[in-house]
């Protein structure tokens, strides 16, 4: 017997904190792509950029003492993740948000030794 699982139902329930982080990461990925596309057309987006990195970092437990290199790494990585994706494809966007979430977990472990975050 073969069981058919509806594609719109999640197979696992994530903790609310993780779901919130993924939602914010997806939102920021869309924003990064949108502003990068506008910048390529020589439209200045500096004042209108929605920076959720501090909120996302806080939810993930990074603390307040993040070095400038972190933000540079963060936005470079977000830019890489959205470079060639279809923003209309929610599954693809969720996949990239999951990549970002995992990358942030790894970066948190690296920063633990460098700056002593908990």
C-alpha positions in Angstrom: 0.0 0.0 0.0 1.4 3.4 -1.0 0.5 6.4 1.2 0.0 9.7 -0.5 1.0 12.7 1.6 -0.4 16.0 0.6 2.4 18.3 -0.5 1.0 21.3 1.4 1.3 19.7 4.8 4.6 19.9 6.7 6.0 16.5 7.8 7.3 18.0 11.0 6.3 20.8 13.3 9.1 23.3 13.9 9.4 25.2 17.2 7.8 28.7 16.8 11.2 30.4 17.2 12.6 28.5 14.2 9.5 29.2 12.1 9.8 32.9 13.0 13.4 32.9 12.0 12.7 31.2 8.7 9.9 33.6 7.9 12.1 36.6 8.6 15.0 35.1 6.6 12.6 34.4 3.6 11.4 38.0 3.9 15.0 39.4 4.0 16.0 37.2 1.0 13.2 38.7 -1.0 14.3 42.1 0.0 18.0 41.5 -0.8 17.1 40.3 -4.2 14.7 43.2 -4.9 17.2 45.8 -3.8 20.0 44.1 -5.7 17.9 44.1 -8.8 17.2 47.8 -8.4 20.8 48.6 -7.7 21.7 46.9 -11.0 19.4 49.4 -12.7 21.3 52.3 -10.9 18.4 53.0 -8.5 19.7 53.9 -5.1 18.1 51.7 -2.4 20.3 52.5 0.5 17.7 54.4 2.6 14.9 51.9 1.8 16.7 48.7 2.7 14.9 46.5 5.2 17.7 45.1 7.5 16.4 42.2 9.6 19.8 40.8 10.4 19.9 42.2 13.9 16.4 40.7 14.7 17.3 37.4 13.1 20.6 37.2 14.9 18.9 38.0 18.2 16.3 35.3 17.7 19.1 32.8 16.9 20.9 33.8 20.1 23.9 35.7 18.7 23.9 38.4 21.3 24.7 42.1 20.8 28.5 42.1 20.3 28.6 41.1 16.6 31.6 42.3 14.7 31.2 44.3 11.5 32.7 41.4 9.6 29.6 39.4 10.6 27.2 41.8 8.8 29.5 41.8 5.7 29.5 38.0 5.7 25.8 37.9 6.3 24.8 40.1 3.4 27.3 38.6 1.1 25.8 35.1 1.9 22.2 36.4 1.5 23.1 37.8 -1.9 24.6 34.5 -3.0 21.5 32.6 -1.9 19.1 34.7 -4.0 21.3 35.3 -7.0 19.6 32.7 -9.3 16.3 31.8 -7.7 12.7 32.3 -8.7 11.2 34.4 -5.9 7.8 33.2 -6.9 8.7 29.6 -6.1 8.0 29.4 -2.4 9.6 26.0 -2.0 12.9 27.2 -3.6 12.8 30.3 -1.4 12.2 28.2 1.7 15.1 26.0 0.7 17.4 29.0 0.5 16.1 30.2 3.9 16.9 26.8 5.4 20.5 27.1 3.9 20.8 30.5 5.5 19.5 29.2 8.8 22.1 26.4 8.8 24.8 28.8 7.7 23.9 31.1 10.7 24.1 28.1 13.0 27.6 27.3 11.8 28.6 30.9 12.0 27.3 31.1 15.6 29.6 28.2 16.5 32.5 30.0 15.0 31.8 33.2 16.8 31.4 31.4 20.1 35.2 30.9 20.2 36.1 34.3 18.7 34.0 36.7 20.7 32.5 34.5 23.4 28.8 34.5 22.6 26.7 31.9 24.4 
